[in-house]
């Protein structure tokens, strides 16, 4: 009997999840089938109920359904509760559907793979939306010295900082208030890269050894990555490794096996280069 998994989203055509999980299954000799499903905006609950009723074992959930999945889950992991969103649903042995959020841990694991040190570092996060909310708990678990959230709408950054302040030194700032500050790591959690836009960053926020990370990825460097290069960042990465990392964590939640991410990242990077 082949175990059934899928990713739900809208749009879904671009999803690399089936390719990633097929690679993980081949690596680890797991007998599973993984599909992608376009779900109408108001039909997430019905489709998820049908999927699990027909014996489905697990779902990945992408835009715009992560809040729906949060409500749908019958039990939540601590990181999903903190994130207020779910990207992984798992049917457990007792029939209870578990909701998890693997985005943040996917990013942290990618940074570890890149040999980026997080402990004791000063970290700047751009944006205060759902993506940032999803990464904060795993990031703070690495014990950085300071995390600053900068956002155009200051009240949103303030709200996030208050929500996570019990886990570490988290502060909210406007972009103007960043003048004179220096950071070891800058993470772009805004969707500005999608519209080839850039948050209004001061020129001198990077330390000499600073690392810059964009949650977005593409066949070309994002506008934020180009900015990082122009402003002397020592290391720069996009979010492709995070995409594979969050999938690997979901695979672990489902199958209790940790797949190798580097060969899969390499394969996807090659595919992106071929599309240029």
N, C-alpha and C positions, 0 to 999 in steps of 0.2 A: 504494500500500500504506500503510495507516494504522498507525503505530507504537502499540503497546499498553503502557499503564502502569496501575498500580493502587496502592491502599493496603491493606495487610493489618492487621487488628486484631481485638480481641475485648474489649469491644463495638466496633462500627464504624458503627452507624446514624447517630450524631451527627456523623460526620466531615465537615469542610468542605473536605477536600482536593480532591474532584472539582470542586467549584465554583471553587476557587482556580486549579487547573491548567487548567480550561476557559477561564478569563479570561486566563491567561498565554498559552495557545495562540492565542486570538483576537487578542490584542494583537500577537503576533509572527508570525502567519500560519503557525503550525506545524500539520502534519497529524498529530494524535495523538488517541487515545481513552484516557480515564482512568476507571477503575472503582473501586468499593470492594468489598472481599471480607471477609466474616466467616470467620475461620479458627479451627477447633477448637484448644483450648489445646495439644494434643500433636501437631498436624499441620502446624506451620509449615514444616518442612523439605520434606515431601512437596509441599505446595501451592506453595512457592517453586520447587522443582525442576520441577514441572509447568508453572508460569507461564513460566519461562525456556526450557524445552524446546519450548514452543509458540510461541516467537519473541518473548516479552515483552522489552521494552527496559529497564524500570526499575520498582522498587518503592519506595514509602514504607512505613515500618514503624512502627506505634504500639504502645501498651500491649497485651499484655504481652510483645511479641516482640523487643524491641531487643537483648536478650542472645543470643537464638536467631539473629538476623540477623548479629550480630557473629561467631558461630561459623560461620555459613553462608558468609559472604564468603570469596572465595579470595585477595583482596588487600585491605589496609586503608589508608586515608589516615592521616596522622599524628594528626589530631584524633580520628578514630574509635578509634585505638589508645589514646590518652590517656583518652578518655571510657569505654572499655570497653563501648561500646554502639554500635549502628548503627541509624540511622533512614532511610537511603537506600541502596538497592542499584542498581547500574548494570551492564548488560551492555556490556562494552567491545568495541572492534573485533576484538581478538584472542581473544574468547570467554571472557575471564577476568571473573568477577563481582567488581566493586569494592564495598567497603563504606565508607560515609562517615557522619559525624555532623554534620548541619547545624544542630542546635538552637542551639548557642552562638553561631555566626556569625549566625544569624537574629536572636538577641537583640541582639547588638552592632550589627548594621546598623539595627535598629529604634531603638536608642538614638541612633545617628548621625542618623537621620531626625528624631528628636525634638530634635536639637541638644543632646544631653547630652554633656558633655566627660568622658572616662574617664581620660585621661592625667594622672598625678600626683594622682589622687583617692584618698580613703580609702573603701573599699567594704566594707560588711557584707553577708554572705550568710546567710540563715536557712535551716537544713536542710543535710543532708549525704547525701541520697539520690541516685538516678540522675540526676535532673534537674539537680542542682547539679554533679555530676561532668561532665555534658555541656557545661556553660557555662564551666567554669574555664579551659581552655586558650585559647579565643578571647578571653576577658576579660583574662587576664594578658598576652596579646599586645598589648593596648592600653597597657601600661605604667602601671598604677595605682601609687600610692605604697605601698598596703597593701591586702591582702584578708584580712578576718577571717571565718572560718566559725563560726557559732554553732549548736549543736545540743543537743537535750535529752540525747541519748546522746553524751557528750563523746568517747568513744573513736572513734566514726565520724568526727567532725569532725577529730580528730587524724590519723586514717588518710588522709583526703583532703588535709589540709595537707601531710603528709609526701610524698604522691604527686606533688604539684604544686610543692613548694617550690623546685625547680631553675628554675622559670619566673618566680619573683618572690617578694616578701615575703608569704607566706601563713601565717596563724596560726589556731589553733583556740582557741575559748573556750566556756565555758558561758554561758548567758544571764545568770547572776548576775555573772560576771566583766566584763560589758559596762558596769556602772555606772561613770559618769565618762568613758566613751569617747564621742567624737563622730565622725559619719560624713557624707560628702558624698553617698553613694549607698547605699541599702538595697534589697536584692533579696530578695523572699520566694520561696524555692525549696522551701518545704514544701507539702504537699498540704492543709494546715490549712484553706485557703479553701474547699475542697470541702465540709467539714463545718461551715462557718461558724465556724471556730475561729481562734484567734490565738496565735502563739508568745509566750511570756512575756517580752516586751520591756520594758526599762526606759523610763521616760517621756522621758528627755532624751538620746537617742542621735543626734538629728538636728541637723546644722549649720543655720544660718539659710537657706542656699540649697540644702538637701538635696533630692535626687530619690529617689522611692520607686517601685519596679517590682515588680509581682506577675506571676509566670510564668503564673498562672491568668487566665482572663477569663470574663465572663458578660454578661448583659443589664443587670445592676446592678453597681455598684462592689463589690469584694470587701471582706470585713471588714478585711483588711490595708490596703486603700486608704482605707477610712474612718478607720482608726487614723492613717494618714499625714496625712490632712486635719486631723484633730483635734489633731495634734501639730506642725502648722505646716510641713509639707513644701512646698517651693516648686513642685515639679512631681511629678505622679503619673501612672503609666501602668499598664495591665494588659498581659497577654501576647498580645493579639490580633495586634499588629504582629509579634511574635516568630513566631507561627504562620505568618503570611504570609511573613515573612522566611526562615524555614527552608525553606518550600516553594519560594521563589524561588531559594534556593541549590541545592536539589535539581534544579530545572528547569535551572539553569546546568550542573550536573554532567552531566545527561542531554543537553541540547540545545546547550550552549555559547552560550546567549543569556541576558542578564540582563533579566528582565521588570520592568515598573513595578509597585511594590508599593502606592503610595499610593492609586490608584483602587480597588484590590481591598480594601484595609483600609477605605476609605470605604464601599464597597458592603456589606461584612460588618457594619460598625458600624450601618448603616441597617437591615439585616435584624434584628440583635439588638434594636434600638430598637422595631421593629415587633412583636416578640414580647412586649414588656412587658405 
